[in-house]
Amino acid sequence: MSDPSPPIRVNRAPVLTLWATVVAERLGYPPETALTLGRFVAGSSARAKARRLGIIEETQEAEERRARAAELKPRRQAVRLLGRDIPVLPADDGTLRAEDDGKPASAKSVQSYIARAFGNRLGEARATMEALAASLPPEELNRIGFRLYERFRPEVPEGAQGCAEGASQWQCQAR
């Protein structure tokens, strides 16, 4: 029996980005759409944590969201992923992308971010997540997917506030 692979040193945000991307693909979204949806889920989770830690004010965040929503209202569509309603816009190729400051988000930038975070272990991490995602019907996966992430996400010391403080060892398996 071979030893398990050594843990991957990675922050929570890229793990959640990749997981949400895998879930979106399992729901049938094309990879370019899924990447931007994944980034949105991770970003909204980071903003929620920042509010809990008092790093950003909730009223400032709410005002920014309302202003963006008003701009997009006539043409706004949304996708529900892992408990979040994500505003989406059509990209030049006709596929949907998560909205980013009134424009379709870039899938390339998300892919680069994930690749940098996981390095040469990206394939291994993605394969593990895909196997977990394939073990559930798509609708159930979308319903419980965030709770699954909470079981396998990297541990972060209590009170850690930044990327350097939050980086931890991550094993490609659910705890």
Order of alpha helices (4+ residues) and beta strands (2+ residues): beta-alpha-alpha-alpha-beta-beta-beta-beta-alpha-alpha-alpha-alpha-beta
